[in-house]
Amino acid sequence: MAYSQAQTAAWLARLKAAGIDEASFDLRHILLAAINAEMADSMVTRRVNREPLSHILGDKPFWTLDLKVTPDVLTPRADTETLVEVVLKQIDDWQAALRLADFGTGSGAILLALVSELPNSHGIGIDLSESALAIARENAVRNQLSDRVQFQTGDWAAGLADQSVDIAVSNPPYIASAVLAALDPEVKDHEPHLALDGGADGLNAYRLLMPQLFRILVPGGLMAVEIGHDQAGAVSELARSAGFADARTARDLAGNDRTVWARKREK
């Protein structure tokens, strides 16, 4: 639908006045999604109130996928694609029948991205939130991957057998509790705190996860986790303490430490 120059200028001014950094980008996507001016105005108002664009549009691109997004899951971020890239770079045979597990799977973004690139792989995504798992299942269907993934409620890797997984990944909550109140409204007011709050120092999930990841991985298996920009040293040490001798760090496009990864030693 075509909108008048005056309309679009007014909407853009409202977005900028609300402190939206990428006001032009957001307005462009709103206008592409809206079917009339009334709908566009309503969507602009929601964005002015700092509702995430992904919630307004209902979806978000990630890797090569189109993912449904709601307030029940974290909006997939480009930084998280660093983890996907790290894992794929470590795989010698993309045709292998690999077994993957994703903990705190949320929308299913990481697991689905990896399975989409590894045609003979199968995966399981685990999360405490049934509402998040419902979105993950929808995303598997949406991206024609539901025959190779399953999603279930669980407490990290507690329900998985020893040496049952080739690749284990996670984007756990890693924001220190005291920092949550200072986050942008899009995050603190609209995204699930269960997926954000990492405890007093942001490391609670890693303390629980690392020994479990080491236990479930086969010898030579690969683990990769997303981290906060200042957590590389602490998370790497937790990985080493759990038995991963060669923990390494990868940076995102902005140059921030974003992923810690390691292999379980072969026997």
N, C-alpha and C positions, 0 to 999 in steps of 0.2 A: 504494500500500500504506500502511496506517496503522501508525505506530510509536508505542510507548508514550512517555509524557512523560518517563519516566526515561531511556529510550534517547536521545531527542533532546537532553535536557539534558546527558547524559554526552558525546555527540559534540560538542555546542557548546562545552563546557568544554575538551575536548581541542584544538579548533581555536583557541580564544582563548589557551590556554596556549602554543600554538606560535607565537603572534604574528601570527595571520592577522587583518588589519585588518577585513575584511568577513566575519567568521566566520558571522554569521546568513545573509547573502546566499549564501555558498558552500554552507552546509549545506542551505539550501532547494533549491538546484539539484541537489545530490547526491541528496537524497531524492526529487526528481521523476524523476531518471534511474535510480535503483536499483530493481531488481525484488524485492529481499528484504533483510532485515536484514544478512545476511552480506555481500552486495554493498555495501550502504551503509557498513558498518564498514570494508571494504577500501578504499573510495573516500575515506573520512575519513582513514584511515591514510596514504594517498598524499598527501592535502592537508596533513596534519600534517608530512609529510616535505618540504613546500614544493614539491611538483610542481604546476605551474600547473593551475588548474581547467579551462582549455580542453583540456589534454592528457587530463585525467581523463574529461571529458565527450566529447571527440573533436570538438567543434565550437565555433564562436564566431560570434555575430551581428556583422555589420558592414554599415553603411548599411542597405539593405533586404534584405540577403543572409544566407544561412546558409552558413558556410564550414567545411569540414573543416580541422582543425588537428592537427598532429603535431609532434614535436620537430625535424622537418626544416625548419620554417618559423617565422618570428616570429608570435606571436599577434597578430592585428589589434587595434589599439587605437582607442578612440574619438577620441583626438587626431588620428589620421590622417584621419578624416573631414573635418577642416578643409581638407585638400588637395583632396578631392573637391568640397567646397562652393566653394572658390576657383575651381576650373576651371569648374564649371557656371555660376557667376555671370558669367564672361567670355564665354560663348558666346551669340551673338545668335540663332542659328538651330539649335535642338536637332534639327531634322529633317535637317540637312545630312549629307552622306556624309563624315564626318570620319575621318581615319586617326590612330590613337592608338598610342603606344609607351610601355611601362612597363619601367623598367630596375631590376634587382634585384627582380623581381616577387614572389618568395616564394610566398605562398598565392594570388596573383592578385587580392588584395582591391581594390586601387585600380583596376586596369584593369577588372575585372568590374563594380565599382560604377559607373564612368563609362559603360561600354558599356550597362549595364542602363538608364541614363537617356537615352541617345542612340540612338534606335531604328535609325538608318541608319548608325551608325558601325561600324568594324571596328578591331581592335587586335592588337598583338603584345606579348607579355610575354617578357622576356629575363632569364635568370639563369644564374649559373655552376653552380648545384647541380641535377643531374638529379633528385635526390630531391624538391627543392622544386617543380620543374616538374611532376612526377607529381601532386603535391597540387593544383597550380594547374589542371591539366587535369581532375582530378576535380571541382574546384569549378566549373569552367565547365559541365560536364555537369550537376552538381547544380542549378545555377541556370539551366539551359536557355539557355546562351549560347555553347555550343561551336561553333555554326555561324558565329560572328562574331569569334572570337578564336583565335589560335594562340600556342603557347609553344615557345620554342627556347633551346638553350644558346648563350650568347654572352658576350663581354667588353664589357659596357656597350653602346654604340651602334656599335662598330667595324664591324659587318657591315651596317649600313644605309646606303642611298645618300643622297647630298646632296639636301636639299630634298624629302624623301620623306614627311614626317610633319607633320600639322597640330597635334597636341598631344603633348608629351613630358612624362612624369611619372616621379618616382622617390622612393622612401623608402630612401635608401642607408644603409650603416653610418655612424654619425656620433658614436659614443662614443669618447673618447680611450682609447687602450690602457691607460693607467695607472689608469683609473677602473673598468675592467671588474670587478676583484676586489671592489670596494665595492658592486656592484649587488645587489639583492635576490636570494636564492637561486633564486626562480622564473625569473629571467632568466639569471644567470651560470651556473647549473648545468643548465638545461633548454632554453635557446634557442640556436640556432646562432651561434657566435661570428663566422662569416663574415658574418652579417647585422648584427653589432653593432660590430665593431672598425673604427673609422675612422682608425686610425693615431695617431701621437704627439699630434696636436692635434685629431683627429676630422674633419679636412677633406680627407683623401686622396681620397675618392670624388668630392667636388665639384671638385677640381682636374682630375681626369680627365674628369668628366662635362660640365662647362659648355661647353668648346669643342666637344665632340661634339654636345651638344644644339643649339647654335647652328648647326652644320653641317647637321644632318639636318632642321631645321625649315624649312618654306616661309616666304617673306616674310609677316609678319603672324602666324606661328605662335606658339603659346603653350607655355611651359614652366613647370612647378611642381614644387618639391622640398620634401620635409619636412626640417626642421632641428632641432637641439637648441635648447633655450631660450635659450642665450647665443651663438648662432652667426649671428644675423641680419646683423650688420654684415659679418662675414668672408665669408659666403656671397654676400651682395649684391655685395660688391666683386669676388669671383670671377666672378659673373655679368656685371658691367659690363666686366671685363677681357676676357671672352670675346666681347663685342659686344652684350650686352643692355643697352640704355641706360636702361631704365626699371624696374629691379628694385624690387619692392615686397614688403612683409611682411604676413602675416596672422596673427592670434592665435587660439589655441584657446580653449575654453570657460573654462579656468582663467586666461586672460589672458596666457599665455606666447606669445612668438613661436614659430610652428610651421611656417610655410610661406613660402618665398621664391618669387615668381612674376614673370614678365616676358614680353613679346612681342618677337619679332624684328621689327625695323623693316621696313615695306614699302619696296620699292625706289623 
